[in-house]
């Protein structure tokens, strides 16, 4: 199983378990998160890139992975991701560099995952 598949399966499984707890506060936070990244005055790709900056600066690797994949699905190109991560590193400082490395590595895995998936759909 690829790192992308493993991350998504774990995230889905645990989100489901959390939501099964029927905690109103947790459900409202999840709903707010979903709605914040919906199309609005800013397009979804821009919002995902903003989420990527914030997640990198806050040093949340799970969040970085989520926003990298979401940005990819919204059409972000490698150059846009690298520029976004550059801004995040500038704002966050050198302490963000380990997260920059992991983000770069995971971006490559996302590209490979979806390129492979797209090749498989051309059968």
CNS distance restraints for C-alpha pairs under 8 A (distance, minus, plus):
assign (resid   1 and name CA) (resid   5 and name CA) 6.22 0.50 0.50
assign (resid   1 and name CA) (resid   6 and name CA) 6.34 0.50 0.50
assign (resid   2 and name CA) (resid   6 and name CA) 6.08 0.50 0.50
assign (resid   2 and name CA) (resid 109 and name CA) 8.00 0.50 0.50
assign (resid   2 and name CA) (resid 113 and name CA) 7.61 0.50 0.50
assign (resid   3 and name CA) (resid   7 and name CA) 6.03 0.50 0.50
assign (resid   3 and name CA) (resid 109 and name CA) 7.14 0.50 0.50
assign (resid   4 and name CA) (resid   8 and name CA) 6.18 0.50 0.50
assign (resid   4 and name CA) (resid 106 and name CA) 7.91 0.50 0.50
assign (resid   4 and name CA) (resid 109 and name CA) 6.74 0.50 0.50
assign (resid   4 and name CA) (resid 110 and name CA) 6.36 0.50 0.50
assign (resid   4 and name CA) (resid 113 and name CA) 7.08 0.50 0.50
assign (resid   5 and name CA) (resid   9 and name CA) 5.99 0.50 0.50
assign (resid   6 and name CA) (resid  10 and name CA) 6.16 0.50 0.50
assign (resid   7 and name CA) (resid  11 and name CA) 6.03 0.50 0.50
assign (resid   8 and name CA) (resid  12 and name CA) 5.98 0.50 0.50
assign (resid   9 and name CA) (resid  13 and name CA) 6.03 0.50 0.50
assign (resid  10 and name CA) (resid  14 and name CA) 6.07 0.50 0.50
assign (resid  11 and name CA) (resid  15 and name CA) 5.95 0.50 0.50
assign (resid  12 and name CA) (resid  16 and name CA) 6.08 0.50 0.50
assign (resid  13 and name CA) (resid  17 and name CA) 6.33 0.50 0.50
assign (resid  14 and name CA) (resid  18 and name CA) 6.08 0.50 0.50
assign (resid  15 and name CA) (resid  19 and name CA) 6.11 0.50 0.50
assign (resid  16 and name CA) (resid  20 and name CA) 6.11 0.50 0.50
assign (resid  17 and name CA) (resid  21 and name CA) 6.76 0.50 0.50
assign (resid  18 and name CA) (resid  22 and name CA) 7.70 0.50 0.50
assign (resid  18 and name CA) (resid  26 and name CA) 7.75 0.50 0.50
assign (resid  19 and name CA) (resid  23 and name CA) 7.08 0.50 0.50
assign (resid  19 and name CA) (resid  26 and name CA) 7.32 0.50 0.50
assign (resid  19 and name CA) (resid  27 and name CA) 6.40 0.50 0.50
assign (resid  22 and name CA) (resid  27 and name CA) 7.29 0.50 0.50
assign (resid  23 and name CA) (resid  27 and name CA) 6.20 0.50 0.50
assign (resid  24 and name CA) (resid  28 and name CA) 6.08 0.50 0.50
assign (resid  25 and name CA) (resid  29 and name CA) 6.24 0.50 0.50
assign (resid  26 and name CA) (resid  30 and name CA) 6.25 0.50 0.50
assign (resid  27 and name CA) (resid  31 and name CA) 6.12 0.50 0.50
assign (resid  28 and name CA) (resid  32 and name CA) 6.01 0.50 0.50
assign (resid  29 and name CA) (resid  33 and name CA) 6.15 0.50 0.50
assign (resid  30 and name CA) (resid  34 and name CA) 6.24 0.50 0.50
assign (resid  31 and name CA) (resid  35 and name CA) 6.16 0.50 0.50
assign (resid  32 and name CA) (resid  36 and name CA) 5.94 0.50 0.50
assign (resid  33 and name CA) (resid  37 and name CA) 6.60 0.50 0.50
assign (resid  34 and name CA) (resid  38 and name CA) 6.63 0.50 0.50
assign (resid  37 and name CA) (resid  44 and name CA) 6.20 0.50 0.50
assign (resid  37 and name CA) (resid  47 and name CA) 6.03 0.50 0.50
assign (resid  37 and name CA) (resid  48 and name CA) 7.16 0.50 0.50
assign (resid  38 and name CA) (resid  43 and name CA) 7.91 0.50 0.50
assign (resid  38 and name CA) (resid  44 and name CA) 6.16 0.50 0.50
assign (resid  39 and name CA) (resid  43 and name CA) 5.20 0.50 0.50
assign (resid  39 and name CA) (resid  44 and name CA) 5.26 0.50 0.50
assign (resid  40 and name CA) (resid  44 and name CA) 7.74 0.50 0.50
assign (resid  42 and name CA) (resid  46 and name CA) 6.30 0.50 0.50
assign (resid  42 and name CA) (resid  47 and name CA) 6.54 0.50 0.50
assign (resid  43 and name CA) (resid  47 and name CA) 6.46 0.50 0.50
assign (resid  44 and name CA) (resid  48 and name CA) 6.16 0.50 0.50
assign (resid  44 and name CA) (resid  74 and name CA) 6.74 0.50 0.50
assign (resid  45 and name CA) (resid  49 and name CA) 6.24 0.50 0.50
assign (resid  45 and name CA) (resid  70 and name CA) 7.90 0.50 0.50
assign (resid  45 and name CA) (resid  71 and name CA) 5.51 0.50 0.50
assign (resid  45 and name CA) (resid  74 and name CA) 5.17 0.50 0.50
assign (resid  45 and name CA) (resid  75 and name CA) 7.03 0.50 0.50
assign (resid  45 and name CA) (resid  76 and name CA) 6.72 0.50 0.50
assign (resid  46 and name CA) (resid  50 and name CA) 6.20 0.50 0.50
assign (resid  47 and name CA) (resid  51 and name CA) 6.08 0.50 0.50
assign (resid  48 and name CA) (resid  52 and name CA) 6.07 0.50 0.50
assign (resid  48 and name CA) (resid  67 and name CA) 5.53 0.50 0.50
assign (resid  48 and name CA) (resid  68 and name CA) 7.67 0.50 0.50
assign (resid  48 and name CA) (resid  70 and name CA) 6.49 0.50 0.50
assign (resid  48 and name CA) (resid  71 and name CA) 5.32 0.50 0.50
assign (resid  49 and name CA) (resid  53 and name CA) 6.36 0.50 0.50
assign (resid  49 and name CA) (resid  67 and name CA) 7.09 0.50 0.50
assign (resid  49 and name CA) (resid  68 and name CA) 7.94 0.50 0.50
assign (resid  49 and name CA) (resid  71 and name CA) 6.47 0.50 0.50
assign (resid  49 and name CA) (resid  81 and name CA) 7.49 0.50 0.50
assign (resid  49 and name CA) (resid  84 and name CA) 6.51 0.50 0.50
assign (resid  50 and name CA) (resid  54 and name CA) 6.30 0.50 0.50
assign (resid  51 and name CA) (resid  55 and name CA) 5.91 0.50 0.50
assign (resid  51 and name CA) (resid  64 and name CA) 7.96 0.50 0.50
assign (resid  51 and name CA) (resid  67 and name CA) 6.27 0.50 0.50
assign (resid  52 and name CA) (resid  56 and name CA) 6.01 0.50 0.50
assign (resid  52 and name CA) (resid  63 and name CA) 7.49 0.50 0.50
assign (resid  52 and name CA) (resid  64 and name CA) 5.60 0.50 0.50
assign (resid  52 and name CA) (resid  67 and name CA) 5.34 0.50 0.50
assign (resid  52 and name CA) (resid  68 and name CA) 6.76 0.50 0.50
assign (resid  52 and name CA) (resid  84 and name CA) 7.41 0.50 0.50
assign (resid  52 and name CA) (resid  85 and name CA) 7.51 0.50 0.50
assign (resid  52 and name CA) (resid  88 and name CA) 7.92 0.50 0.50
assign (resid  53 and name CA) (resid  57 and name CA) 6.14 0.50 0.50
assign (resid  53 and name CA) (resid  84 and name CA) 6.41 0.50 0.50
assign (resid  53 and name CA) (resid  85 and name CA) 6.48 0.50 0.50
assign (resid  53 and name CA) (resid  87 and name CA) 7.12 0.50 0.50
assign (resid  53 and name CA) (resid  88 and name CA) 4.74 0.50 0.50
assign (resid  54 and name CA) (resid  58 and name CA) 6.03 0.50 0.50
assign (resid  54 and name CA) (resid  88 and name CA) 7.22 0.50 0.50
assign (resid  55 and name CA) (resid  59 and name CA) 5.90 0.50 0.50
assign (resid  55 and name CA) (resid  60 and name CA) 5.36 0.50 0.50
assign (resid  55 and name CA) (resid  61 and name CA) 7.43 0.50 0.50
assign (resid  55 and name CA) (resid  63 and name CA) 5.64 0.50 0.50
assign (resid  55 and name CA) (resid  64 and name CA) 5.46 0.50 0.50
assign (resid  56 and name CA) (resid  60 and name CA) 6.25 0.50 0.50
assign (resid  56 and name CA) (resid  61 and name CA) 7.34 0.50 0.50
assign (resid  56 and name CA) (resid  64 and name CA) 6.07 0.50 0.50
assign (resid  56 and name CA) (resid  85 and name CA) 7.51 0.50 0.50
assign (resid  56 and name CA) (resid  88 and name CA) 6.05 0.50 0.50
assign (resid  56 and name CA) (resid  89 and name CA) 7.55 0.50 0.50
assign (resid  56 and name CA) (resid  92 and name CA) 7.59 0.50 0.50
assign (resid  56 and name CA) (resid  96 and name CA) 6.71 0.50 0.50
assign (resid  56 and name CA) (resid  99 and name CA) 6.48 0.50 0.50
assign (resid  56 and name CA) (resid 100 and name CA) 7.34 0.50 0.50
assign (resid  57 and name CA) (resid  88 and name CA) 5.78 0.50 0.50
assign (resid  57 and name CA) (resid  89 and name CA) 7.03 0.50 0.50
assign (resid  57 and name CA) (resid  91 and name CA) 6.98 0.50 0.50
assign (resid  57 and name CA) (resid  92 and name CA) 4.69 0.50 0.50
assign (resid  57 and name CA) (resid  96 and name CA) 6.40 0.50 0.50
assign (resid  58 and name CA) (resid  92 and name CA) 7.81 0.50 0.50
assign (resid  59 and name CA) (resid  96 and name CA) 6.61 0.50 0.50
assign (resid  59 and name CA) (resid  99 and name CA) 6.45 0.50 0.50
assign (resid  60 and name CA) (resid  64 and name CA) 6.16 0.50 0.50
assign (resid  61 and name CA) (resid  65 and name CA) 6.15 0.50 0.50
assign (resid  61 and name CA) (resid  99 and name CA) 6.69 0.50 0.50
assign (resid  61 and name CA) (resid 102 and name CA) 7.77 0.50 0.50
assign (resid  61 and name CA) (resid 103 and name CA) 7.70 0.50 0.50
assign (resid  62 and name CA) (resid  66 and name CA) 6.22 0.50 0.50
assign (resid  63 and name CA) (resid  67 and name CA) 6.14 0.50 0.50
assign (resid  64 and name CA) (resid  68 and name CA) 6.01 0.50 0.50
assign (resid  64 and name CA) (resid 103 and name CA) 6.62 0.50 0.50
assign (resid  65 and name CA) (resid  69 and name CA) 6.30 0.50 0.50
assign (resid  65 and name CA) (resid 103 and name CA) 6.85 0.50 0.50
assign (resid  65 and name CA) (resid 106 and name CA) 6.80 0.50 0.50
assign (resid  65 and name CA) (resid 107 and name CA) 7.97 0.50 0.50
assign (resid  66 and name CA) (resid  70 and name CA) 6.13 0.50 0.50
assign (resid  67 and name CA) (resid  71 and name CA) 5.78 0.50 0.50
assign (resid  68 and name CA) (resid  72 and name CA) 6.17 0.50 0.50
assign (resid  68 and name CA) (resid  81 and name CA) 7.76 0.50 0.50
assign (resid  68 and name CA) (resid 103 and name CA) 7.68 0.50 0.50
assign (resid  68 and name CA) (resid 106 and name CA) 7.92 0.50 0.50
assign (resid  68 and name CA) (resid 107 and name CA) 6.39 0.50 0.50
assign (resid  68 and name CA) (resid 110 and name CA) 7.83 0.50 0.50
assign (resid  69 and name CA) (resid  73 and name CA) 6.26 0.50 0.50
assign (resid  69 and name CA) (resid 107 and name CA) 7.53 0.50 0.50
assign (resid  69 and name CA) (resid 110 and name CA) 6.27 0.50 0.50
assign (resid  70 and name CA) (resid  74 and name CA) 6.29 0.50 0.50
assign (resid  71 and name CA) (resid  75 and name CA) 6.41 0.50 0.50
assign (resid  71 and name CA) (resid  76 and name CA) 5.32 0.50 0.50
assign (resid  72 and name CA) (resid  76 and name CA) 4.89 0.50 0.50
assign (resid  72 and name CA) (resid  77 and name CA) 7.02 0.50 0.50
assign (resid  72 and name CA) (resid 110 and name CA) 7.68 0.50 0.50
assign (resid  72 and name CA) (resid 111 and name CA) 7.83 0.50 0.50
assign (resid  76 and name CA) (resid  80 and name CA) 6.16 0.50 0.50
assign (resid  76 and name CA) (resid  81 and name CA) 6.80 0.50 0.50
assign (resid  77 and name CA) (resid  81 and name CA) 6.37 0.50 0.50
assign (resid  78 and name CA) (resid  82 and name CA) 6.14 0.50 0.50
assign (resid  79 and name CA) (resid  83 and name CA) 6.14 0.50 0.50
assign (resid  80 and name CA) (resid  84 and name CA) 6.04 0.50 0.50
assign (resid  81 and name CA) (resid  85 and name CA) 6.06 0.50 0.50
assign (resid  82 and name CA) (resid  86 and name CA) 5.99 0.50 0.50
assign (resid  82 and name CA) (resid 104 and name CA) 7.92 0.50 0.50
assign (resid  83 and name CA) (resid  87 and name CA) 6.32 0.50 0.50
assign (resid  84 and name CA) (resid  88 and name CA) 6.28 0.50 0.50
assign (resid  85 and name CA) (resid  89 and name CA) 6.09 0.50 0.50
assign (resid  85 and name CA) (resid 100 and name CA) 6.63 0.50 0.50
assign (resid  86 and name CA) (resid  90 and name CA) 6.14 0.50 0.50
assign (resid  87 and name CA) (resid  91 and name CA) 6.15 0.50 0.50
assign (resid  88 and name CA) (resid  92 and name CA) 5.77 0.50 0.50
assign (resid  88 and name CA) (resid  96 and name CA) 7.86 0.50 0.50
assign (resid  89 and name CA) (resid  93 and name CA) 5.41 0.50 0.50
assign (resid  89 and name CA) (resid  94 and name CA) 6.70 0.50 0.50
assign (resid  89 and name CA) (resid  96 and name CA) 5.70 0.50 0.50
assign (resid  89 and name CA) (resid  97 and name CA) 6.63 0.50 0.50
assign (resid  89 and name CA) (resid 100 and name CA) 7.18 0.50 0.50
assign (resid  90 and name CA) (resid  94 and name CA) 7.83 0.50 0.50
assign (resid  92 and name CA) (resid  96 and name CA) 5.79 0.50 0.50
assign (resid  93 and name CA) (resid  97 and name CA) 7.70 0.50 0.50
assign (resid  96 and name CA) (resid 100 and name CA) 6.21 0.50 0.50
assign (resid  97 and name CA) (resid 101 and name CA) 6.24 0.50 0.50
assign (resid  98 and name CA) (resid 102 and name CA) 6.40 0.50 0.50
assign (resid  99 and name CA) (resid 103 and name CA) 5.90 0.50 0.50
assign (resid 100 and name CA) (resid 104 and name CA) 6.09 0.50 0.50
assign (resid 101 and name CA) (resid 105 and name CA) 6.26 0.50 0.50
assign (resid 102 and name CA) (resid 106 and name CA) 6.07 0.50 0.50
assign (resid 103 and name CA) (resid 107 and name CA) 6.01 0.50 0.50
assign (resid 104 and name CA) (resid 108 and name CA) 6.52 0.50 0.50
assign (resid 105 and name CA) (resid 109 and name CA) 6.60 0.50 0.50
assign (resid 106 and name CA) (resid 110 and name CA) 6.18 0.50 0.50
assign (resid 107 and name CA) (resid 111 and name CA) 6.17 0.50 0.50
assign (resid 108 and name CA) (resid 112 and name CA) 6.13 0.50 0.50
assign (resid 109 and name CA) (resid 113 and name CA) 5.96 0.50 0.50
assign (resid 110 and name CA) (resid 114 and name CA) 6.23 0.50 0.50
assign (resid 111 and name CA) (resid 115 and name CA) 5.94 0.50 0.50
assign (resid 112 and name CA) (resid 116 and name CA) 5.93 0.50 0.50
assign (resid 113 and name CA) (resid 117 and name CA) 6.12 0.50 0.50
assign (resid 114 and name CA) (resid 118 and name CA) 5.95 0.50 0.50
assign (resid 115 and name CA) (resid 119 and name CA) 6.11 0.50 0.50
assign (resid 116 and name CA) (resid 120 and name CA) 6.20 0.50 0.50
assign (resid 117 and name CA) (resid 121 and name CA) 6.44 0.50 0.50
assign (resid 118 and name CA) (resid 122 and name CA) 6.70 0.50 0.50
assign (resid 119 and name CA) (resid 123 and name CA) 7.53 0.50 0.50
